Structures are given as structure tokens and as C-alpha cells.
Amino acid sequence: MRIEVKPDHDYAWFIRPFFWLQKRNYGQVLIPGKCWGRSPRLFAAVATLYGVINRKRSPITPVLRSLVTVRVSQLNWCRFCVDINAMTLIKRAGSSEKVEALAQWRTSPLFDEQERAVLDYAEAMTGLDGVSDEQVARLRPWFDDDAMVELTGLIAFQNMSAKFNAALDIAPQGFCQLPVQPERGTAPTTRVAAAPIKSDTSPPQQDKPLP
């Protein structure tokens, strides 16, 4: 990793409860949180935004949110993000099938029309070509303007998170079997196995503390 993390007791007092929650939910403190925590105000802003985006009453379903976060993580070559988000997708979907087929979502029968439209939009936002009017139109049967803002915010946030973690070379923490990472320029594929998952005891306004 390209920066060092500090001992837990060296972080700002209001950050340490987040670390405690992470230990309770994951069995360990998440390294990205320790990196963001070097700038306490930035940590607070990112944690607040994540809590809103990932709240239980989001108009984006939990499985759909996880599909987006794993695919964006793959496209950004963020090993940590694939590791933890794949675990979450397995938990929410009830199996590893969609994780394993995610790089082939365009042809796999496991994905429905809504999921394909969302993944197409997520890939367009993440890539260099940009989003087309046609891609937005394909989302309209399921998303009004308010939901479009939520979906776009989710994709943008995951891009920020994945790019941050990838740039600092933050390693996976063993939540899933390590993904198969092909050479850059080819579609990433993933083979994962669910790690033991503790019961969800996080605050009611978000599924998990800051990843």
C-alpha cells in the first residue's frame, strides 16, 4: 500500500466509533476507512454521503446497488472493492452466480432487463465514451428523475471510492476468494466464495459503515 495507516487510537475521536462498528460487522477495521481517516473532515463527509446513498430506504434495491458497486469496482481494477462488494452481493442475492457472471452480463441469462439497463449505464459513466440519451431512455421504465439522481450518485460515488482505493493500492482483506484479474484491457472476471458474514447490526440509516 502506498500510504501507512495509524493505530486506531491515533485517529480523531469521532472516527473511532466507525472502526468499532466495522470490527463488529466485519471482524476487522476496513483499511480504506483508515486512509480516509487521515483527513478527519474528509472522512466525515465521505461517511455521510455513503450512509445516504446506501440507506435502507433507497429507491435502488440492495441487489441492484451491489451489482453496480461490483461492476464499477471491476472496471476500476480496485481489488479491495471487488473483495468486499462481491461478498455483499452474495449475501443480498443469496448465491455467487451473479458475481461470477457479472463480466458477461450482456449475454448471461441471469440478468433481467432492468439490471442490463443499469449495468450499461454504469459502464458508460465509468468509461471514457460518456452516457447517451438512448441509455438514459432505457432506464425510464423503472426510474423517475429522483431515482435517476440516486442511481447516478451511487455510480459516481463507487467510482470515487474505487479510484481512491486503487490509486493507493489498498489490498483485499479476505472477504471473498480473490478475484481472477486478467490483463488490463480485457473484461475482468471474478470467482468468489462467500466469507463468514456477521449479523447486520449497523445503524438503521445505512447497511454498513464506510467501506
C-alpha positions in Angstrom: 0.0 0.0 0.0 1.2 3.5 -0.9 0.5 5.2 2.5 0.7 4.0 6.0 -2.3 3.6 8.4 -2.1 4.7 12.0 -3.0 2.8 15.2 -6.7 3.1 15.9 -6.2 5.3 18.9 -4.4 7.9 16.9 -7.5 8.8 14.8 -9.9 11.6 15.7 -12.3 10.6 18.5 -15.4 10.7 16.2 -13.9 8.3 13.7 -13.1 5.6 16.2 -16.8 4.5 16.7 -16.9 3.8 12.9 -13.9 1.5 13.4 -15.7 -0.2 16.3 -18.8 -0.8 14.1 -16.6 -2.2 11.3 -14.9 -4.7 13.7 -18.3 -5.8 14.9 -19.7 -6.3 11.4 -16.6 -7.5 9.5 -14.3 -8.8 12.2 -11.7 -6.1 11.3 -11.3 -2.4 10.6 -11.5 -1.6 6.9 -8.3 -0.2 5.6 -9.9 2.4 3.3 -11.5 4.0 6.4 -8.1 4.3 8.0 -6.9 6.0 4.8 -9.8 8.5 4.6 -9.4 9.0 8.4 -6.1 10.7 7.9 -8.2 13.7 6.9 -11.0 13.7 9.5 -13.2 16.2 7.8 -13.0 14.4 4.5 -13.8 11.1 6.3 -16.9 12.6 7.8 -18.1 14.0 4.5 -17.5 10.7 2.7 -19.1 8.6 5.5 -22.2 10.8 5.5 -22.5 10.6 1.7 -22.1 6.8 1.8 -24.7 6.5 4.5 -27.3 8.4 2.4 -26.5 6.5 -0.8 -26.7 3.1 0.9 -29.6 3.7 3.2 -32.2 1.0 3.5 -35.0 3.2 2.0 -33.0 4.0 -1.1 -35.2 3.6 -4.3 -32.4 1.4 -5.7 -32.8 -2.2 -4.5 -30.0 -3.7 -2.4 -29.1 -6.3 -5.1 -29.1 -3.7 -7.8 -26.8 -1.5 -5.7 -24.4 -4.3 -5.2 -24.4 -5.2 -8.9 -23.4 -1.7 -9.7 -20.7 -1.5 -7.0 -19.1 -4.8 -8.0 -19.1 -3.9 -11.7 -17.7 -0.4 -11.2 -15.1 -1.9 -8.9 -14.0 -4.4 -11.6 -13.8 -1.7 -14.2 -11.6 0.4 -11.9 -9.3 -2.5 -11.0 -10.0 -2.0 -7.3 -9.1 -5.3 -5.7 -10.4 -4.2 -2.2 -13.7 -3.0 -3.6 -14.3 -6.2 -5.6 -13.5 -8.3 -2.5 -15.9 -6.6 -0.1 -18.7 -5.7 -2.6 -18.7 -9.2 -4.0 -19.3 -10.5 -0.5 -22.2 -8.1 -0.1 -23.7 -9.1 -3.4 -23.5 -12.8 -2.5 -25.3 -12.0 0.8 -28.0 -10.0 -0.9 -28.6 -12.3 -3.9 -28.3 -15.5 -1.9 -25.7 -17.1 -4.2 -22.5 -16.3 -6.0 -24.0 -16.9 -9.5 -24.4 -13.2 -10.5 -21.0 -12.3 -9.1 -19.3 -15.0 -11.2 -21.3 -14.0 -14.4 -21.1 -10.2 -13.9 -18.4 -9.6 -16.5 -20.6 -11.3 -19.0 -23.8 -9.5 -18.0 -24.7 -8.6 -21.6 -25.1 -12.3 -22.6 -25.8 -14.1 -19.4 -29.4 -15.2 -18.8 -29.0 -14.4 -15.1 -29.6 -10.7 -15.6 -33.0 -9.2 -16.3 -33.8 -6.2 -18.5 -33.6 -3.7 -15.6 -30.3 -5.0 -14.5 -28.9 -4.8 -18.0 -30.0 -1.2 -18.4 -28.5 -0.2 -15.1 -25.2 -2.0 -15.8 -25.0 -0.5 -19.3 -25.5 3.0 -17.7 -22.9 2.2 -15.0 -20.3 1.2 -17.6 -21.0 4.2 -19.7 -20.5 6.5 -16.7 -17.3 4.7 -15.7 -15.8 4.7 -19.2 -14.5 7.4 -21.5 -17.3 7.5 -24.0 -19.9 9.0 -21.8 -23.7 8.4 -21.4 -26.0 8.5 -24.4 -29.7 9.6 -24.5 -30.6 6.1 -25.5 -29.0 4.6 -22.4 -31.0 7.0 -20.2 -34.2 6.3 -22.1 -33.7 2.5 -21.4 -33.8 3.3 -17.6 -37.0 5.3 -17.7 -39.4 2.4 -17.2 -38.0 1.9 -13.7 -36.5 5.3 -12.7 -38.1 8.7 -12.5 -36.0 11.8 -12.2 -35.5 11.5 -8.4 -34.4 7.8 -8.8 -32.1 8.7 -11.7 -30.3 11.1 -9.4 -29.9 8.4 -6.8 -28.6 5.9 -9.3 -26.2 8.3 -10.8 -25.0 9.3 -7.4 -24.4 5.7 -6.5 -22.3 5.1 -9.6 -20.4 8.3 -9.2 -19.6 7.5 -5.5 -18.4 4.0 -6.3 -16.2 5.3 -9.0 -14.7 7.8 -6.5 -14.2 5.0 -3.9 -12.7 2.5 -6.3 -10.3 5.0 -7.8 -9.2 6.2 -4.3 -8.6 2.6 -3.2 -6.9 1.5 -6.4 -4.6 4.6 -6.5 -3.4 3.8 -3.0 -3.1 0.1 -3.8 -5.3 -1.0 -1.0 -5.3 -4.8 -0.9 -8.3 -7.1 -0.4 -9.0 -8.1 3.2 -10.1 -11.7 2.6 -13.9 -11.2 2.5 -14.1 -13.4 -0.7 -11.7 -15.6 -2.6 -9.5 -13.3 -4.6 -11.0 -12.3 -8.0 -9.4 -13.5 -11.1 -7.8 -10.4 -12.6 -6.9 -10.7 -16.3 -4.5 -8.4 -18.1 -5.7 -4.8 -18.3 -7.7 -4.1 -21.4 -9.8 -7.3 -21.1 -13.0 -7.8 -19.2 -12.4 -8.7 -15.6 -13.9 -11.9 -14.3 -14.5 -12.9 -10.8 -14.7 -16.2 -8.9 -15.6 -15.7 -5.3 -16.7 -17.7 -2.3 -18.7 -16.2 0.5 -16.8 -15.4 3.6 -18.5 -15.8 7.0 -20.8 -12.8 7.4 -21.8 -11.4 10.8 -25.3 -10.3 11.5 -26.2 -6.9 10.3 -26.1 -4.7 13.4 -25.2 -1.4 11.7 -27.3 1.8 12.3 -30.7 1.9 10.7 -30.0 4.6 8.1 -27.3 2.6 6.3 -26.5 -1.0 5.5 -22.8 -0.9 6.6 -20.3 1.6 7.8 -17.9 3.3 5.3 -16.1 0.7 3.1 
